[in-house]
Amino acid sequence: MGPGVTSTWWNRGVLVLRRPAPGSAAAPHLDAAQQAAVDAQAPVVRVLGAPGTGTSTVAVERVVRAVTHDGAPADGCLLLAPTRLAAARLRDLVTVRLGGTTTTPLARTHQSVGFGLLREAAALEGGDTPRLLSGPEQDVILRELLAGHAAGDTPAPPWPESVRLALPTRGFRAELRDLLMRALELGLTPADLEALAAAHDRPEWVAGAAVLREYEDVTALGAPGAFDPAAILTAAADLLETDDEALDRLRARLRLVVVDDAQELTPAARRLLEVVTSGTGAPLVLTGDPDAATQTFRGADPRLFVTAWPDAPTHVLRTGYRCAGTVSEATRRVVEHIGVVGGAAHRAPDPVGGSDRAQPAPVEAHLLRTAAQEGAFVAGLLREAHLLHGVPWSRMAVLVRGGSRTATLRRSLRSAGVPLDTAVADLPVRDEVAVRPLLALLGCALEVQAGAEDLDPDVVVDALTSPLGGADAVGLRRLRRSLRRLELDSGGGRPSDVLLAEAVLTPAALDHVGPEATPARRVHRVLAAAVEGLRDGDGVEEVLWAMWSAAGLAAPWRESALAGGPAGARADRDLDAVLGLFEAAARYVDRLPGSTPAAFLEHLLCQDVAGDTLGARSARGESVALLTPAAAAGLEWDLVVVSGVQEGVWPDLRLRGSLLGSADLVDAVLGRDTSARAARAVVRHDETRLFHVAVSRARQRLVVTAVRSEDEQPSPYLDVVDPRPDARPFTDVPRPMTLPGSSASCAAPSCTPTPPSAGPPSRRSPGWPATASPAPTRPSGGPCAPPPTTAPAARPRRPCGSRRRWSTASASAASSGCCGPAAATDRRWAPRTSARSCTRSPTTSATPTPPRTRPSSNAVGAGSGCRRDGSPAETWPGPPR
């Protein structure tokens, strides 16, 4: 049971929820620089500090000081963060430090503040309640607009010939969405965008202005009160500038505004802060590091942290509390490759004295041969740290640049038994494995309701083999054969695919089939429940619930998820996917109450973007975090592995928005250099900032891995983290520290390979000895040594089998490595050996290798060259020619 949940003694089945005791935390010890930043009373205060110097601590303590020392109400202090996760962490810290709760959240995102202002104004005026458009909704709107242009339903914008072939693609929609969001974030109207297009000779911006005008009309008509996340801050700033009453209400409440990670400010966020804090507004405190920006791909500009308030006093934090030693030196080498913004005094913090973190911490850079070897090496490294060094799973993290290698790395880690915890889903709801069959069967039910008499066999097969059906390849083949046999016995000749589809629709034939028909019966129940709900006129939520109840998988998946293990992890993911489907249906019904299940299905199938969710996620317990640098910002771990540091991947020097020029639009509005050289420099510095954030998350150990092969080359970042005077060698992957790996290690032969220089010479070579010399004795003990027993005399064995087995046996021994390189020197004459009796003693090239010996009656095995008592065996010159 979780905290605050108990069971009564008189009824063990009744749970009683108890409010946990209000917690409190002792005030952290602040150094002189941190205390000066907390006590500063200027209208605008800037706090610069490298990762690990306590910038977030200063932000939290500044709010605590305003409440406990200055007498400001807790609701009058606003703590801003760039992301929801960062805001949640800060909110928990402030709540614990104050020892109580407030009526409004103490820490919020910039978009949350803007949305709150718009919602308050709408409630006072009696207007429509505003809402935010999600990413999938924006993508669907743009897709419908472009499809209407292609079909000729609406006039098409004047797209240049260079982009016409890309219009139907998903990548073009992503570029177009980025362009429109940057324009809305900057407060540009379609007329402003057309003027900029004429001034900078960008014909694609003219077409983008036409799409923007149409996009605003469609959203205003189809979704009244809906705002884009990029435009919410601009709309809030416009409201405060035009409505004095709204501005006065806000200023009457606020006593302090603190912005953590201020390097993530966008132009719209800067404008909103200036409107709120200008004149007689509340004091403003900015904390952050311009070298640690991670939201630049969303319009963040780290230069605004310094240039927006040039007269603000600056406090620099110079003591590092997170990492020191070689890890600190590695972060300093990385940050030297970033363009200086706001000075470089904060880049080299001094490690705190008298701490174990001031001791040298290991920094490793490993080069692997393939991506599979890289995943196996990372998995072995994590298991070794956990099993041998006692590092908890929750204090380790694996950071990757993007999603290209996340899937491969996730499979390698999970197959090695490493528990993983990922941030958010990477797939749209429609592509989840557990959701696809439900949507497919809902589509089949709509077809049956419309009068269809048969189902698509491919859809039926996919549903049967999905987690919903639960059929495997063997069971599906047995079901096909059973239905085919019944068809032939009745005189028919239809194929098995048609019979499967008919059995799912009308399961009369399943009564004559054995237990292999269980998946088909389950799929039929789900389909029948959907058809019955549609005929009764139920909404999409009722129909989906009827289908899920008919499947009967809630209890089995719940038990499997609670049991743990690989099957439990799959069941947990499937349950989360089904919950995501119901959440999407609830949001759709709330926004369009009169819509039909068919419209919801079409809406969901058109989504190509994974949607975000505000639902709380359950704690994963002890698990390794697999994150991107943007998701890892503000966190720290004892062991950090930065994986997949490849050339072309990290750094990714491709220009952002190169097709439609969204980055050039921002530069043109802000008056920056729009040349290609300047754009490449910005991209290079942004990529280095991401790498700097990744390596600076480590407290005690940092490991960087890359692959070198014919197709991939390591990134120069490897030499920045771990410089070497010579070429970097490959790293061998040890045996995995798992039960299968340990079993294989115990079953493998333990042999001492012969040095390459000591291999036996060819029989025709002059170095072949004419007389036999005593063979080396077998070392006593060891895995290859049999127990000392007194065996009776036995019939002499043939020397290593028949003649035709010589070449194959020697080749097998050489490939397995059991007989060492010496076996590959002369495969023709190498004897076949037994894995249990293989022994090699190190020799030198000065001592000739003795000729082959015939095993005596008490020899250990063929090719052992010695008796059980250690005396040399009979000399045998080799096989006949």
N, C-alpha and C positions, 0 to 999 in steps of 0.2 A: 504494500500500500504506500501511497505517496504521503508526503508530509501534510498533516492536518486532517487525515482520513483515518478513522478508528472504527472498530466494531464493538457493539454492546455485548456485555457478558451474558445477558439473558437471551439474546437472539444474534447468533453469529452471522446470520444472513443480512442484518440491517447495518448499513453504514451511516455513521454520524460525521458530518463535516464540521470541523472546528476551525475557528479563525486562528491562524498562527500568531504567536506572540510578536508584537512589533519589534523588529530588529534595529540595531544601531551599530555603528562602526566607530572605532576610535579615529580621531583625526590623524591623518598621515603626517609624518615628519617632513617639513618643507625646508629646503635649503634657502640660502639668502636670496638667490635670484628668483626662486619660485615665490617666496614670501613677498618680495618687492612687487612682483607682478600681481599678486592677489590684492595687495594694499593700494595699488595705483588708483587714483581717483580722477584721472583726466577724462574728458568727454569721449575720446577714442583711445584705446590702449591696444598695442600690437605686441604679441608674445611669439617670439621665434624660438624653435627648438627642434633638434634632430629627433628621429624616432627613438623612443626610450628615455627621453629627458623629462617627461612629465607634463606635456602640454595639456592633455586631457585632465590630469589631476589639477592643474591650475584652473581650468574652466569650471570643474566641479566645485573646488574650494572657493572660487569667486562667488558662485551662487550661494554657497553655505554662509559665507561671510556677510553677504547682503541680507540674508534672512536672520541670522543669529546676532550679528553685531550692529548692522545699520537699521534693523527694525523693519525691513521691507517685507510685505506679505509674500508667502511662497508662490502664490498665483501671479504675483506681479513680476516674477523673474522668468525670463524666457531663455532657454538653452537650445541652440540650434545645432543640428548635425546634418551631413549631406545625405545619409541613407536612413531607412527605417531601422535597420539592425543597429547602427551606431547610435541612433536616438534612443532605442530601447536599452542599450547598455548604459548610456549616460543617465537615463531616467532611473534605472535601478540603483546606480551609485548615489545619486542625489537623494533618493527616497530613503536609503539606508542611512546616509549621513544625517539627514534631518530627523529620522525616526518617526515619520508620519507620512500621510498621504495628502493630496490636494484635490480640488475639484476639477482642475484642468491639468493635462500632462505638463510636466516641468520641462521635458526635452522633446522637441519635435523637429520634423524636417521643414525646410523652407516651403515646400509645396503644401504641407499640412497647415502652416500658418496662413498662406494665401487662400487656401480653400476655406479655412475657418472664417476669414474676413468676408469672403463672398457669401457664404452661407448665412452669416449673421445679418448682412445687409439685405439678403433676399427674405429672411424671416421677418425683419422689421417692416419691409415694404410690401409683404404679402405676395412676392413673386414666386416663380418656379424654384424649387430646391435644386441647387447646382449639383452636378455629379461629374466625376472624372471619366473620360473615355479610356478604356484599357488598350493595351497594345494590339491584341487580336482584333478589337473593334475597328481601330484605325486601319489595320491592314485590310480588313474586309471592305471598308468603305472605299479605299483606294483601288482595290481589285475590281469592285463593281464600276467605279468611274472609268477605269481603263478599259474594262470589257465593253461598257457602253460606247466608248470612243471607237473601239475596234469594230463593233457591230453597226456603227453608223446611227445609233439612236440619238446621240448628241454630237455637236460639232467637235471634232478633234483639235486639240491645241497644236500650234505650229512647231512640232518637234523637229529638230535638225536631223539630217540624214544619218549622222554619226550614231544616233541612239535609237533609230526606228526599229532595228532588229531586236533590241533588248526590251522593247515595251512589254511583251507578254511574260517576261521572266520574273521570278521572285526577287532576284537581286536588284532589278530595276525598281521594284516597289520599295525595297529597303532604302535605296538611294533617294527616291522621291520623297519618302516619308521623312528621311533625315533633313532634306532641303526644306520641306514645309515646316518641320518642327523648329529648325534654326531661325526661319523667318518669323514664326509666331513668337519665339522666345525673345527675339530682338524687337518685337513690336512693329514689324513691317506689315503694311497692307499690300494687297495685290498691285496697287498703283506704285507704291514705293519699290517693289521688286521689279516692276517693269522699268522704272527710272534707273535703277542700278544696272539692269541688263543693258540698257542703251549706253550708259556711261562706261561700262567695262567690256562691251562687245561680247555678251554672253547670250546667244539666242535661246539656250536651254532654260534660262531664267525667265524669258518671256512666256514659254510654254508652262513653266512651273507656276507663274503668276496666274495663268488661266485656270490651272488645276486647283490652286489655292482658293480662288474665288468660288469655284464650283464646290470645293470641299466645305467651305464655310456655309454656303447655302444649304447643302445637304444635311450637315450636322445641326444647323439651326432649325431646319424643318423637321427632320426625323428624330432628333434628340434635343428637345428644348432644354436649355440650362446646362448642357454638356460642355465641358472644357477639356482641352488637351492638357496633359501634364506640363508641356513646355510653355503653354500660354497662360497657365494659372497665375504665375507670379506677375506677368505683365498686366493681366486683368486686375489683380489686387492692387498693384501700384497705381493704375489708372483710377481705381475706385477711391483710393486715399487722396489722390491729387485733385479729384473733381468733387468729392464729398467731404466737406469740412467736418460735418458731424461724425462721420465714421473715423476720421483721423483724430478728433478730440476724444472719442470713446476709447480708442486704442491707447493714446498717450496717457489718459487718466488711469489706465490699469497698469501700464508697464513702469517698472522701476529700474530694470536692468536687462540688457540684451547681451548674451554671450554666444559667440559663434565658434564652435570647435571645428577643427580641420577647415579653416577658412581658405586654404588653397584650392578648395573645390567650388568656390563661388563662381556663378555664372553672371553674365551681364544683367540678366533680369533679377537675380537675387541681390546683386549689388544695388540696383536701382531701388528695390523695395526697402533695403536696409537704410539707404540714404533718406528715403521719404519718412521712414518711421523715426529715425534718430536725429534728423536735422532740426535746427532751431532749439526749442525747449524739450527735445525728446530725451529718452532715457540714455544713460551712458552705454557705450558699445565697447566690448572686449573681443578681440580677434586672436585666436591661437591657432598655430599650425606650422607647417613646413613646406615651402614652395617646391622642395625637391621630392616630395612624397605625394604628388597629385595622381589620382587614379581615375577620375571621372572626366578627363579631357575629351574622351570620345563622345560624351554627352553635352559638350559645350562648356565645361569648366575651364577657367583660365587662371593659372596660379599667379600670373602677374597682377591680377586685380587685388590680391591680398596686400600688395605693397604699394601699387600706384593709385588705388582708389582713395586712400586716405594718406597723402604724403606727409602731412604735418603731425601725424600721430606719434607719440613717443614709443620707442621699441625696447622691449626687454628681451634679452637673449639668455636662454637656459644653456649652461655649459657643462652640466654634469649628466653623464649617461648612467642610467640605472638598469638597463635591460641586458646588454651584452658588452663584453670587453675582450681584451686579448686579441687573438687573430680574427675573430668575427667582427670586432669593431674595425680592425684594420681593413678587412675586406669591404665593409660598407663604405669606408672612406675612399678606397680606390674606385668603387663604383660611382660615388657621388661626384668625383672629379670629372666625370665625362658628361655631366649635366650642365647646361648653360646657367650661369649665375643669375638668380632673381632675388633681389633683396639682400645682397651681400653674402659672404661666405664665412662669417664669424661663427655661425651655429653649426657648421658642417663637421667639426672635429671636437665632439664633447669629450671631456675627461672622464675616465671610469671612476666610479665611486670607490673611495679607499676603504680598505679593510673588509671587502666583500669577496665571496668566492667567485662572483662574476668577473672580478678584476683579473682572475687567473687566465692564462692562455686557454682559449677554447678552440677545439679542432675545426678546421675548415678543409673540406675535401672536395676535389673535382674528379669525377670518374668518367671514363670513356668506355662505352659498350659497343658491341658489334651490330646488334639489332635492337629494335624496339621491344621485342619479346625478352631479350636478355636484360634490357633496362628495367622492365617491369619486375622480372624475377629478382634482380639485384636490389631494387627498392623494397620489395616485399621481404627479402631476407634481412636487409638492414633494419627494418622496423621490428621484425620478430626478434632479432638478436638484441636490440636495445630493450625490448620489453621483457624477454625471458632471462637474459643474462645480466642486464644492468638495472632492471627494475623500473624502467621508465614507463609510467602509465600511458595507455593508448591516447588518452585525452590531452597529453602534453606533447604529442607528435602531430605533424602536419606535412602534407605533400602539396606543393603549389605548382600549378601549370599555367602556361600562357593563355591557352584557350581550350576549346573542346575537341581539337583534332586528335589528341592522344589521350583524352580523358577516358574514353570508353575502353581502350586497350589497357591502360593502367588500372582502371577499376576492375576489369576482369582478372588481371594478374594478382592484384592485392586480395580480392575476395577468394580466389582459388587457393591462395596461400594461407587463408584463415585470418586475414587482417580485417578487423571491423572498421567499416567506413561510415562517414557521415558527410553527405553532400549538402550544399546550401539550398538549392531550389531545383525544380524539375527543368530539364533541358528540352523537353518535347511538348508540343501542343497536346491538349487533352485528347484529341481524336487519334493520336498516334500511340497512346499508351496501350500496352499489350492486353491489359484487363478490360479496357474500354472499347477497343475495336470490335469485339464480337457483339457487345450490347448495341452499339450503333448500327452494326450490320444487320442484326436481327430486327431492330426498330425499322430500318429501311425495308426489310422483307415484309414486316407486318403492314407497313403503309402500302406496299404493292399488293398484298393479299386483300386489304380493305378496298383497294381500287379495282379489284376483280381479277387479279392474276391467279392462274391455276397451277403454276409450278414455280419453283425457286431456282436461283442460279446455283449450279452444283459447286462452283468455285467458292462462293460465299458460304455454303453449307460445310464444305471441307475445312475452310479456315475456322469456322465456329466450332467444329468438332475437335480440332487439334489445338484450340486456344485454351487458356486457363479456365474459361467458362465451361467448355466441353470436357476437357481433361483426357482426351484420347491420345494415345501414342501411336507410333507408326505400326506396331504389331497389332494392336487392338483395332485400328482402322482397317488394316488388311483383312483381319478375320471378319469384321462386319461386312466388308465388301463381298467376301467369298460367301458368307451366309446368305446375304440378300441375292447374290447372283445364283446360288444353288436353288433358292426358292423360285426365282424367276424361270430358271431352266426346267424345274420340275413342273411348273404350271404351263409350260409350252411357250413362254415368251423369250425374247432375245435382247432386251434393253441392256445398255451398259450399266456398270456399277455406280457411276456418278449420278445418273438419272435416278437410280433406285435409292441412293442415299438422300437426294433431295426430296423424293416422294415420301420416304420413311419419316423424315423430319416434319413434313407438312401433315401427313396422315399416317400415324404410327401403327396402322393395323398389322403390317408385316413384322413389326418388332416383337409381337407376341410370340412368334415362332422362332426367335433368335435367343441365344444364350446371354450370358452376362456381358458380352462384348457390345450389347445394345444400350448399356447404361448411359454413355455420353449422348447418344442420339435421343434417348428419352428426356434427358435434362434439357437439351437444346429445344426439343419440341415443347416442353413445358414453358420455357422462357418465351418462345414465339407465340404460343397460345395465349399467354398472359398479356402480351403486347397487343395482339389482335382484339382480345376481349376489351381491354381498356380503351382502344381506339374506337371500337363500336359503341361503347358507352359514352363517348365524348369527354373522356378525362383529359386533364392537362398533361404536359410533358413530365412534370414531377411525379404525378400519380402513375403514369404509364411506366416510367423508369423504376419506380419503387415496386410495382407489381412484377416487373421482369426480374429485378434483383431478388425479391422474395421467392419467386418461383425457382430460381436457380439453386437456392438452398446452400450457398457457399459461405454465408456470413459466419456461421459457427465453425466450420472446418478451417477456414482461413484465419479466424481469430485464434483458435487453439494452436495452429501451426506457427503463427506469428509470435505468440507468447512462449512457445517451446524453444525458439531460437534456432540457430544453425543456418545453413544456406537455404533450406526450404522455408524456414521462418522469415528470412530476409526477403525472399521472393513474395511470400504471402503478405508481408508488411507493405511492400511496394505496391502490390495489386490492390490492397485495401485503400491505400492513399490515393491511387488512381481513380478508384470508384468514388471515393469521397470528393475528389476534384470534379468528377462528372456531375454529381449532384449539386455541388456548389455553383458550377457553371449554369446548370438549369435553374437554380434559384435566382441567380443574378439576372438571367434572361427573362424570367417570369416577372421579376420585380420591375424591370424596365419596360417590358412589353406585356402587360397582363393578358391581353386578348389574343396573343399569338398561339399558333397551333404547333403540335409536335413536329410536323413536317417542316415548318419554318425554322424551328430550333435545330433540327438535324441539318438542314442546309447551312444555317449560320455556323454550326460547329465544324462541319466538314470543310468550310471555306477558310478556316483559320490555319495559317501557316506559322504563327508566332506563339511561343509559349507565354501564357499569361501569368501574371504575378498574383499572389494571394495574400490576404491579410490574416488568414487563419493561423492560430498558434500551432506550432509543431511540437509534438511530444519530445521529451528529452531522450536522446539516443544512448545515454549512458557512456561507458568507456568506449570511445571510438576515435579513429584517426580522421582528421579533417582533410578532405580533398577539395581544394578551393582554388580560385583564381586570385591574383594579387588584389584586384578590386574588392573581392569579398573578404580577403584577409586583412584589409586595412584596419588598424586599431587593435589587432589581436597579437598574441605572442605565444610561442611554444618553446619547450626545452630543445627539441630536435626538429629541424625544418629541412625537408628535402625539396629542392627546386629541380624539377624534372623536365625533360624535353627542351633543353636549351640548345636549339638548333639554329643554324644559319637560315635566314628567311622566315623563321617562326618567331625567334626572339633574338634580335629585334626584327619586327615586321615593318619594313621601310616603305611599304606601299602607301601612297598618298590617300588620306581619308577623303571620301566624297569626290573622288577624281572624275567620276562620270558626269555628275551634275554640278560639282563645285560648291558643295555646302560649306566646306572649310574656307574657300575663297570668299564666300558671301559674308562670313563672320569677319574675316580680315578687311574686306572692303568697307563694312559698316563701321568698324572700329579704327579705320585708318592705318592699318598695318601694311607691311610689305607683302604683296601678293605674288611674288616671283616664285618659280619652281624651286630655286635653291633655298629660299627661306622656308618654303613649305616642307622640304625634306629635312631641314634642320629642326623644325618643330616636331616632326614625327620622330626623329631620332632621339630627341631629348625626352619626349613623352614615353617612348619605349624604355629608355634607361631609367626613368622615374618608376615605372612599373617594376623593373628588375631590382631597383633599390628598395622598394617597399617589400619585395619578396625576401631578399636576403636579410633585411633588418628585422624580420620577425623572429629570428633565432635568438634564444637566450644562452644556450650552452654548446650547441653543435650545429653546424651548417654543412650540408652535402648538396652538391650540384652535379647533375648527371646529364650526359648527352650521348648521341650515337654517331659513329663514323662508319659509313658504308659507301657503296658505289652511288647511292641515291641521296644520301644525307651527309652533311658535314656539321661539326660542332660550331657553336657560336663563338665569336671573339670574347663574349662575356666570361667564358671559362678561364681564359688567360688573365682576365681582369681580377677575378676572384682568387685564383690560385696560379700566380705566375710561375713559370718554369723556364730554366735556361735551355732545356733540351725538349725533344718531342715527347708528348704525353703518351705513355703506354696504355694498352687496353687493360681493363680490369676484368679478371676472371670472376665468374659467378659461382659462389660456393653452393654446396648442397642446401636445399631449403630446410629450415629448422621446423619441419612439420612431421607428423607421424608417417606419411608415405616416404618422405625424404629420409627419415631416420631408418625406416625399414630397408630402403634401398641401400643405405650406407652400411647397414649390418650385413646385408646379403652380398655386397660387392666384395671381390677379393682384395685383400690387403697385401700388396706386393711391392717390392722395392725395384723400380725399373732400372734396367742396365743403362749406363751412360752411352750416348751414341758412339763415342770413340771406342767402346769396348765390344762392339758387335763382332760376331764370328766372321772370319774371312771366308771367302769362297773356297770350295774344295779344290778348285783348279788353280787357285792363286798360290804363289810360292810361300806365302806365310802359313799355310796349313801345316800343322805339326806332324811329323812322321811317327812319333811315339806318343803314347798317352801320358798325360800328367794327372795327378789326383784332382778329382773334381772338388769344388768348394763344398764344405759341409753346410748342412742346413742349420740356420740359427735356431737355438732352442726357444720355445715359446712363440707367442705371436698368433695372430688369427689364422695364418696358413699352416701352423705346426699342429699335427694331430696329437692327441693325448698319448703319452708313453704307454704302449701295450706290448705284450709279448705275443706276437701272432705266429701261428704254426706255419710251417713251410707250405707254400702253395705252388701251383704249376706256373712256370714262367709265362709272363704275358708277352704277346707280340709287341715288337717295338713300334708303338704309336700307330697301330692299325695297318690297313692295306695301303698299297703304294698310291692308289688314286686319291687318298684322303690327304696327302701331304700338302699340296698347294692350297687347298681350301682351308685346311686347319691353320696353316701358317698365316694366311691372309686374315682369317678371323681373329687370331691372337694378336696380330699387329694392329688391326683396327680397334680392338677393344682396349689396347694399351696394357694388357696383362703381361705380355712378354717383353714389353719395351721396344725401343727402336731396334734392338738386336734381331728381333724376329723378322723385321722388314728388310734386313740387310741381305739375307739370302733365303728368300721364301721357298726356294726349291728344296733346301735341305733342312729347314726348320721343323722340328718334331711337333706333333700335335700334343698339347698339354691339357691337363685338367685344371679347372678353375680352383679346385680345392688344394691342388698340389703345386701350384705355380710358385716358384721362389727364384728370385734373382739376387745375387750378391754383387755388390759393386766391384768392378775390376778396372784396371787401367789398360791403356793401349800397349804398355810395355810387356804385360803378361799375356801371352797368347791364350786364346780360349781353347779348352780341351775339346777333343772330338766327342761326338755323341756316344753315350753309354747305353748299353743294353740293360734294362731294369732286371734286377734279380728277383728272387721269389718274394723277398720281403720289402721290395721297393714301395714307396708311397704311391706312385702313379707313373704313368707314361711320361718320360721326359724329365723326371725329377733329378736324375743324375746322382743319387745317393741312396743309401739304405736307411732304414729306420734308425739304426744305431749310429749313423753319421759316417760310416766307412764308405769309400768310393765303390761304385758299382762296376760291373764288367764293362770293358771297353768295347764299343761297337762302332765300326768305321762309318756307318751310315747306310742308307738304303741302296740296293743294287741299281746299277744304271739300266 
